[in-house]
Amino acid sequence: MTVLILTCEQDVTADMVVAQLHKRGVPLVRFDPGDLPGEGALSAEYVRGEFRGYLSTGGRVVSMDGLRSIWVRRPSEPAAHAAEPSAWLTAESGQALYGMLDCTAARWMNERAAAARARLKPWQLRVAHRSGFPVPATVVTTYPRVARQFADQYRHVVVKAISGKPPDDPPMALPTTLVPPGTDFAEVAAGPTLLQRYIAKKADIRLTAVGEEIFAARKTAEPGQVDGRFGDTGHLWRPVEVSPRVQRAVDRYLRLAGLAYGAFDFAEDGEGTWWFLECNQGGQFGFIELETEQPIADAVAGWLGAPGEPL
């Protein structure tokens, strides 16, 4: 049985998992949907009600009924590398590829419909609350008056992107930013704006969940630091213990979200409380493993290579 990894060519995090799968002797095929059609090819047919399909890339061929698991890591858009790319060809290639893969009995990390829903920030916050995580007060609005009332109520608030980085070329960074006193919120009317109560943190927490395994790391924050992704604090990520309460909340979140993998970000306040910020269903873990030596890639390889029923 074969593991199918859907990702782009330059993906160091995927390279780490591939190395672990090789150590385990697990067959794998690495396929970039952007290479379809072209370097990548597919064929599928129904014969008397039986589905038969094949994928090929780089001289490797894999049968759809021979797939053990599928890891949706960082795939390109279908047909992105075609000789004459177009929105129509992307749609046709995506329908063909993912339509085939959805017909298999393979386990997904993560299943596509669950992953798409899990990207929605408002939905994340609701599930986090239901799971038992402390969640900062948050508002998403296009009403300047509502934004002003929220800022007046909580005094210290941050503004952050709802969807993440915009698909610009070159990419644009949108760090979480503390809203200055006296801010004019008139421009909120131009587009949905997410405001959240500021958590004065003493550390950032990144918790990576792989199936039933979790790996938590902590990095001390500088006084007044807002977004731990930007700026060098001089501190490194270090492994940290996870309380039973957080463990239960993580397990419940994954069950409610239908995820096999999630990268959770928390802000640890002065009392040691871990405030939920977000859960990235496809978040990076390579930088955490390199600094902490936590065996996250091996855990992913173990999940992908294990026999079992679909999630």
C-alpha positions as CSV (number, residue, x, y, z in Angstrom):
1,M,0.0,0.0,0.0
2,T,1.3,3.4,-1.0
3,V,1.2,6.9,0.6
4,L,0.3,9.7,-1.7
5,I,1.8,13.1,-0.8
6,L,0.2,16.1,-2.6
7,T,2.6,19.0,-2.4
8,C,4.8,21.3,-4.5
9,E,8.4,20.5,-5.5
10,Q,10.0,22.9,-2.9
11,D,8.6,21.7,0.4
12,V,11.2,21.1,3.0
13,T,8.6,20.0,5.6
14,A,7.4,17.3,3.2
15,D,11.1,16.3,2.6
16,M,11.4,15.5,6.4
17,V,8.4,13.2,6.3
18,V,9.5,11.5,3.1
19,A,12.8,10.7,4.8
20,Q,10.9,9.1,7.7
21,L,8.7,7.1,5.4
22,H,11.8,5.8,3.6
23,K,13.2,4.7,7.0
24,R,10.0,2.8,7.7
25,G,10.1,1.2,4.3
26,V,6.7,2.6,3.3
27,P,6.1,3.1,-0.4
28,L,5.2,6.6,-1.4
29,V,4.5,8.8,-4.4
30,R,4.9,12.6,-4.3
31,F,2.5,14.3,-6.7
32,D,2.1,18.0,-7.4
33,P,-1.4,18.8,-8.9
34,G,0.2,21.7,-10.7
35,D,1.9,19.2,-12.9
36,L,-1.4,17.9,-14.2
37,P,-1.5,17.8,-17.2
38,G,2.1,17.4,-18.2
39,E,4.6,15.7,-15.9
40,G,1.6,14.3,-14.0
41,A,-1.0,12.1,-15.7
42,L,-4.1,10.3,-14.7
43,S,-6.7,7.8,-16.0
44,A,-9.8,6.4,-14.5
45,E,-12.8,4.3,-15.6
46,Y,-15.8,2.5,-14.2
47,V,-16.1,-1.1,-15.4
48,R,-19.3,-2.8,-14.4
49,G,-19.6,-0.6,-11.3
50,E,-16.0,-1.1,-10.3
51,F,-13.8,2.0,-10.1
52,R,-10.2,1.8,-11.5
53,G,-7.9,4.7,-11.6
54,Y,-4.2,5.4,-11.9
55,L,-1.8,8.4,-11.3
56,S,1.6,8.7,-12.7
57,T,4.5,11.2,-12.2
58,G,8.2,11.0,-12.8
59,G,8.0,7.5,-14.1
60,R,6.0,6.2,-11.1
61,V,2.5,4.8,-11.4
62,V,0.2,4.3,-8.5
63,S,-3.2,2.5,-8.5
64,M,-6.1,4.3,-6.7
65,D,-7.1,1.1,-4.9
66,G,-3.4,0.7,-3.7
67,L,-3.5,4.0,-1.7
68,R,-3.0,3.7,2.0
69,S,-3.3,7.4,2.9
70,I,-3.2,10.8,1.3
71,W,-1.4,13.8,2.8
72,V,-2.6,17.1,1.5
73,R,0.5,19.1,2.4
74,R,1.1,22.1,0.1
75,P,-0.2,21.3,-3.4
76,S,-0.1,23.8,-6.3
77,E,-3.3,24.6,-8.1
78,P,-4.1,22.0,-10.6
79,A,-2.7,22.8,-14.1
80,A,-0.6,25.6,-12.6
81,H,2.4,24.4,-14.6
82,A,0.6,23.6,-17.8
83,A,1.9,24.9,-21.1
84,E,-1.2,27.0,-21.5
85,P,-2.8,27.4,-18.1
86,S,-6.3,28.7,-17.7
87,A,-9.0,28.9,-15.1
88,W,-11.0,26.3,-17.1
89,L,-8.1,23.9,-17.3
90,T,-7.5,24.3,-13.5
91,A,-11.2,23.5,-12.8
92,E,-11.2,20.5,-15.2
93,S,-8.0,19.1,-13.7
94,G,-9.0,19.6,-10.1
95,Q,-12.4,17.9,-10.7
96,A,-10.7,15.0,-12.4
97,L,-7.9,14.5,-9.8
98,Y,-9.8,15.1,-6.6
99,G,-12.9,13.4,-7.9
100,M,-10.7,10.3,-8.4
101,L,-9.1,10.5,-5.0
102,D,-12.4,11.0,-3.2
103,C,-13.5,7.7,-4.5
104,T,-10.7,5.8,-2.8
105,A,-10.7,4.2,0.7
106,A,-7.5,6.0,1.7
107,R,-7.2,7.9,4.9
108,W,-6.8,11.7,4.5
109,M,-4.6,14.1,6.4
110,N,-6.7,16.2,6.2
111,E,-10.0,15.3,4.4
112,R,-10.6,18.2,1.9
113,A,-14.1,19.3,3.0
114,A,-13.1,19.3,6.7
115,A,-9.9,21.2,5.8
116,A,-11.7,23.9,3.9
117,R,-14.1,24.5,6.8
118,A,-11.3,24.5,9.3
119,R,-9.7,27.4,7.5
120,L,-12.6,29.7,8.4
121,K,-11.5,31.8,11.4
122,P,-15.0,32.6,12.8
123,W,-15.8,28.8,12.7
124,Q,-12.4,28.0,14.5
125,L,-13.3,30.3,17.4
126,R,-16.7,28.7,17.9
127,V,-15.2,25.2,17.8
128,A,-12.4,26.3,20.2
129,H,-14.9,27.5,22.7
130,R,-17.0,24.3,22.4
131,S,-13.8,22.4,22.9
132,G,-13.0,24.1,26.2
133,F,-10.3,26.6,25.2
134,P,-10.2,30.1,26.6
135,V,-10.9,32.4,23.6
136,P,-10.3,36.2,23.6
137,A,-13.4,38.4,22.9
138,T,-13.6,38.9,19.2
139,V,-15.7,40.8,16.7
140,V,-15.8,40.6,12.9
141,T,-17.6,43.6,11.4
142,T,-18.1,46.1,8.6
143,Y,-19.8,48.6,10.9
144,P,-17.4,51.3,12.1
145,R,-19.7,52.0,15.1
146,V,-19.5,48.4,16.2
147,A,-15.7,48.4,15.9
148,R,-15.5,51.6,18.0
149,Q,-17.7,50.2,20.7
150,F,-15.6,47.0,20.8
151,A,-12.4,49.0,21.2
152,D,-13.9,51.2,23.9
153,Q,-15.1,48.2,25.8
154,Y,-11.8,46.3,25.8
155,R,-9.4,49.3,25.5
156,H,-6.5,47.1,24.2
157,V,-7.4,45.4,21.0
158,V,-5.6,44.0,18.0
159,V,-6.6,43.8,14.4
160,K,-5.7,40.7,12.4
161,A,-6.3,39.2,9.0
162,I,-9.3,36.9,8.8
163,S,-8.1,34.7,5.9
164,G,-4.3,34.9,6.3
165,K,-1.8,36.1,3.7
166,P,-3.4,37.5,0.5
167,P,-2.4,35.7,-2.7
168,D,-0.2,38.5,-3.9
169,D,3.1,38.2,-5.8
170,P,5.3,38.9,-4.0
171,P,3.4,37.8,-0.9
172,M,2.2,40.5,1.5
173,A,2.8,40.1,5.3
174,L,-0.1,41.1,7.5
175,P,1.1,40.9,11.1
176,T,-1.4,41.1,14.0
177,T,-1.2,44.7,15.1
178,L,-2.2,46.6,18.3
179,V,-4.8,49.3,17.5
180,P,-3.6,52.7,18.7
181,P,-5.9,54.8,21.0
182,G,-8.2,57.2,19.1
183,T,-8.2,55.1,15.9
184,D,-10.7,56.2,13.3
185,F,-12.6,53.0,12.3
186,A,-14.3,54.5,9.3
187,E,-12.4,52.3,6.9
188,V,-13.9,49.2,8.5
189,A,-16.8,49.7,6.2
190,A,-14.5,48.9,3.2
191,G,-14.2,45.2,4.2
192,P,-14.8,42.7,7.0
193,T,-12.4,43.5,9.9
194,L,-11.5,41.2,12.8
195,L,-10.7,42.8,16.1
196,Q,-9.7,40.8,19.2
197,R,-9.0,41.6,22.8
198,Y,-5.2,41.9,23.3
199,I,-3.7,39.2,25.4
200,A,-0.6,40.5,27.2
201,K,1.5,37.4,26.7
202,K,4.7,36.1,28.3
203,A,5.1,33.4,25.7
204,D,3.9,32.0,22.4
205,I,2.8,28.3,22.3
206,R,2.8,26.2,19.2
207,L,1.1,22.8,19.7
208,T,1.2,20.3,16.8
209,A,-1.4,17.5,16.9
210,V,-0.8,14.4,14.8
211,G,-3.6,11.9,15.2
212,E,-3.5,11.2,19.0
213,E,0.0,12.5,19.5
214,I,0.7,16.1,20.5
215,F,3.9,18.1,20.6
216,A,3.9,21.5,22.4
217,A,6.7,24.1,22.2
218,R,7.0,27.4,24.0
219,K,9.0,30.6,23.1
220,T,9.4,33.4,25.6
221,A,7.9,36.7,24.3
222,E,9.4,40.2,24.7
223,P,7.4,42.7,26.8
224,G,4.6,44.2,24.6
225,Q,5.2,41.8,21.8
226,V,2.1,41.3,19.7
227,D,2.8,39.0,16.8
228,G,5.4,36.3,17.5
229,R,5.8,35.5,13.8
230,F,7.6,38.8,13.2
231,G,10.8,40.1,14.8
232,D,13.6,38.2,16.6
233,T,13.0,38.0,20.4
234,G,16.4,36.2,21.0
235,H,14.5,33.2,22.4
236,L,14.2,29.7,20.9
237,W,11.4,27.3,20.9
238,R,11.6,24.8,23.7
239,P,9.4,21.7,24.5
240,V,6.7,22.3,27.1
241,E,4.4,20.0,29.0
242,V,0.7,19.9,28.1
243,S,-1.9,19.9,30.9
244,P,-4.6,17.3,30.9
245,R,-7.2,20.1,30.3
246,V,-5.5,21.3,27.2
247,Q,-5.0,17.7,26.0
248,R,-8.7,17.1,26.3
249,A,-9.6,20.3,24.5
250,V,-7.2,19.5,21.7
251,D,-8.7,16.0,21.3
252,R,-12.2,17.4,21.3
253,Y,-11.3,20.1,18.7
254,L,-9.9,17.6,16.3
255,R,-13.0,15.4,16.6
256,L,-15.4,18.3,16.1
257,A,-13.3,19.6,13.1
258,G,-12.8,16.1,11.6
259,L,-9.0,16.7,11.4
260,A,-6.1,14.3,11.7
261,Y,-3.6,17.1,11.9
262,G,-3.7,20.6,13.4
263,A,-1.1,23.3,14.3
264,F,-2.5,25.2,17.3
265,D,-1.3,28.7,18.3
266,F,-1.8,30.0,21.8
267,A,-0.8,33.1,23.8
268,E,0.3,32.3,27.3
269,D,-0.6,35.1,29.7
270,G,1.0,36.1,33.0
271,E,-1.1,33.5,34.9
272,G,-0.1,30.6,32.7
273,T,-3.4,30.4,30.8
274,W,-3.1,29.3,27.1
275,W,-5.5,31.5,25.1
276,F,-6.6,30.0,21.8
277,L,-5.6,32.1,18.7
278,E,-6.0,29.8,15.8
279,C,-5.6,26.2,14.5
280,N,-3.9,25.9,11.1
281,Q,-5.0,22.6,9.5
282,G,-1.9,22.6,7.3
283,G,0.5,24.5,9.5
284,Q,4.3,24.2,9.3
285,F,6.1,22.1,11.8
286,G,9.6,21.9,10.4
287,F,11.0,24.9,12.3
288,I,9.6,23.5,15.6
289,E,11.2,20.1,15.0
290,L,14.6,21.7,14.1
291,E,14.7,23.8,17.3
292,T,13.1,21.3,19.8
293,E,14.1,17.9,18.2
294,Q,10.5,16.8,18.8
295,P,9.9,13.9,16.4
296,I,6.9,15.5,14.6
297,A,7.9,14.3,11.1
298,D,8.2,10.7,12.3
299,A,4.7,11.0,13.9
300,V,3.3,12.2,10.6
301,A,5.0,9.3,8.8
302,G,3.7,6.9,11.4
303,W,0.1,8.1,10.9
304,L,0.4,8.0,7.1
305,G,2.1,4.6,7.0
306,A,-0.2,2.9,9.5
307,P,-3.0,0.6,8.3
308,G,-6.5,1.6,9.3
309,E,-9.9,2.8,8.3
310,P,-10.5,6.2,6.7
311,L,-10.9,9.1,9.2
